[in-house]
Amino acid sequence: MHRRRRRSFAAAVALVVLLLAAVVTAVTADTGATTATPVIVATVCGNATAAADRQEGFDVSFVNALELIYQNVTRSGYGAASSGDGDAVYGLGQCMAYLSPTDCQLCYAQSRVKLPHCLPSTSGRIYLDGCFLRYDSHNFTAVATDAADTAACSSNLTVNSPNFAAAASALLRNVTAAAPGATGYYYAAASASAALRRARGSPPRVYAAAQCWRSLNASACAACVASAAERVVRRCLPRGAGEGYGLNAGCVVRYSTLPFYLPANVAAGGGGSSTRHIIIVVIASVFSALAVIGIALAWAKLRNTWAKLRNRRNDHHEDMDESSEIIRAFAASHLSFKYEELRKATDDFNQINKLGQGGYGSVYKGVLLDGREIAVKRLFFNTRQWADQFFNEVRLVSQVQHKNLVKLLGCSVEGPESLLVYEYLCNTSLDHYLFDAFKKTALDWERRSEIILGTAEGLSYLHNASEIRIIHRDIKASNILLDERFRPKIADFGLARNFMEDQSHLSTGLAGTFGYMAPEYIVHGQLTEKADIYSYGVLVLEIITGRKNHNSVASSAEGHSLMSLIWKHYNAGTLMELLDPNLREQCTEEEALKVFHVGLLCAQASPNLRPPMWKVVEMLGSRGKELPRPTQPPFINIKGSNAKSNSSGSLSLLSNSDKSPFSLNQLSVSGVQAR
């Protein structure tokens, strides 16, 4: 049955492609125009790859850089951006000057979908018929030529005439000489007659254009187009190719027997509204087909992911049937949103509406047609871990409902990217207030107490009260969102994991954020709910002190991390000195010390000594009840120049049971930043 489903899936995709090809071929025959989908001329992927423990950070930077470029390309046809620090990605995208704004957006959208196929390579570039997109781990924007420069010659267009080669060479010299002097755009285009008449009709014409990227200066542009023109003349014209591209790092030079740089209606001698209508139909067909194929691919990946989870119960036949049922139910459920609806709600993912950057995409504010405000998490399914991330978050969050958990409203799997739709929380995340000297005044004692208790109640529900046991794995201030009354809601379940009934722990790859990760999880990779409790303890201590844990080594005058500083004051009986000054007149000493005490109990080095979350809720709600004495927490210090970041560095841990610190050199962990 499974093989029949796979054959049906493949046949359906093939049918869509064949139908689309038939439509495009018919339009091309009738109008003489090219297809609406931009043609890929060349794709060049680098050989180097990021280290395995840094790949996820590189992917995050990659997605963010391409998104920043998109914002500029849609406005001006050109964009360059960089993202990330230790895992920096630089990108550049540009449309040829002859493209209309609409065609430019279509071309960039196509390049944005195809370029991620180069991952996990740390560099890649793609040349389309009308636009260019590139990324790399170093800043290349001023580079005009490099070793990856190439040429592409058409095998579909041929001209048997020595005069044509001479005319094309002369024309290329003219446009490459003119392009560097074209202020702002470095673009020149022209045409000429081949001067040799055919047996009947007018002489054949040759059309040429040259354009440099706007990041170059005029002299670099001149060198670039000269090099590209020489290459295309040397490789394409001797073969009688009627079309050729010189593809350099900083420019593109092209000649053709087709008037590629002229508007379609001019090139075709008119055509009017009927031609435009047919082209619109083709564009719609292309995007419909992409949407269908995208959904089909997404469902196939979701099936595979679910199959892996179910295989743990060694029930292969039931697995496939249940997987198919889940996919069908998902498609028919109220959770399904149309991509176009969400695109309009976010004003085409306008940068103004961006709320923040998540581990696998960005989050935007949107307003639906019925007036509801939403938060849309934008995921690109071409990243390698997309299926796990997307399905995990949908599957887990749709099964849990609690006042202190962000509510998932739905999702969309259409097109080249997938979207998660959440309720919108107007006060964004806790870190925006807690670590800002001016905004933190909005967090008085009452609100901080409610945030501490509400987060504990949400975690207690995940660990004990929901139908499935869930470990969040990334509890931190940026993943605690605040509603209009500053009530907390736990967000971002992309790293969450659930337990089977017979499991005591999970052995899993390291993921989370330095400063919040439990020591036993860092060292052994064994995950239990005690890891969440440790993260919660660190969060509580951050809330009451107003200090950020993983920045404290660099910012503390005494050179201590927040944990070691709190432990030092605890033993000296001077914890009140660390209380956030904004809270000094708002709470009693007894109230403050109890919160310090609970935070230290949750952050103890030994996981067995940390209280379960239901017990933490009980402690916070009780009055006058004596609490057990905490043991020393682990001291995690990030040394060296990276102390202020959560990127790789030298890490040392020291606790009661380990008086000799050991190091984990170059340990890099997924630093997932929520909205």
LINRAFEN-V763107 format. One line per field, one symbol per residue. phi: phi as a letter, one per 40 degrees, with the letter a starting at -180 (. if undefined). A space follows every 10 residues. Layout:
BEGIN
phi=???
END
This chain:
BEGIN
phi=.ccccccccc cccccccccc cccccccccc bgcccccdcc cabbbcccbc ddcbcccccc cccccccccd dccccbgaab abagbcbcbb aabacccccc dcccccccdc cccccdccdc ccaaabbbch aaaabacbcb ccccbaccca bbbcccbbbc accccccccc ccccccccdc ccdgbfbaaa baccgbccdb gcccbbbaab abcccccccc cdcccccccc cccccccccg ccaabbbbcb abbabacccc ccddccccgh hgcccccccc ccdccdcccc cccdcccccc cccccccccc cccfbcccdc ccdccccccc ccccccbcdc ccccccfffc dccccibccb ibbbcabccc gccbbbccbb cccccddccc cccccccccb bacbbcccci aabcgcabbb bbccbccfbd ccbcbbdccc cccccccccc cccccccccc cccbbccbcb bcgacaccbb cbccbgccac bgccccbbcc ccbcabcacc aibdgbcccc cccbgcbbcc ccccdcdccd cccccgbccc bcccccccgb cdcccccccc ccgbdccccd dcbdcbaccc cccccdcccc ccbccccccc ccccccdccc ccbgccbccc ccccbbbccg ccccbbccac bbbabdcacb cbbbcfcbbd ccbcc
END
